[in-house]
């Protein structure tokens, strides 16, 4: 008879549309209770700094919550899963930090923008990282739509100018061909007259 399997370190699955995993050492109820008071669930040493970051972000229109876990989970994506689970309950934008990784979720900011902000946000402390993240997610990116419209307009203008130049030259070319044809006819008539 085989020994019973120990599931102490297995992830706890939370029922949601994404079927995400919450690390087993995280008490989701405690995290949600902490977030309900000040938008921060973190070790006591990080709470004051992170509360200031969350307050500043919210004053700038970013509904930010920050969760800090003591240890790295089994895989980095577990932090995103935890952020997603919290975000589905709390709403807004959620940043989850561990000693070496971070994950995020937002109901209003794109995944690309979140991950770009994550890549640019690592700092020497949880509050510095969270502050950088909160500023990166609202930093304006390149106005690609404007660039596209300008390129299309430029191509249209160049095509229009090219067409107009060719159209104007066409009557000149026709007139030049007519003059050349008339001149050739006259020269040919002169040669015939001389030969007679």
URDAFEN-V617578 format. One record per helix or strand of 3 or more residues. SS is the DSSP state (H for helix, E for strand). FROM is the first residue (numbers start at 1). LEN is the number of residues. If there is no record, write none. Layout:
BEGIN
ss: (SS;SS)
from: (FROM;FROM)
len: (LEN;LEN)
END
This chain:
BEGIN
ss: (H;H;E;H;E;E;H;H;H)
from: (28;44;64;77;93;102;111;126;144)
len: (11;16;5;14;5;5;9;11;52)
END
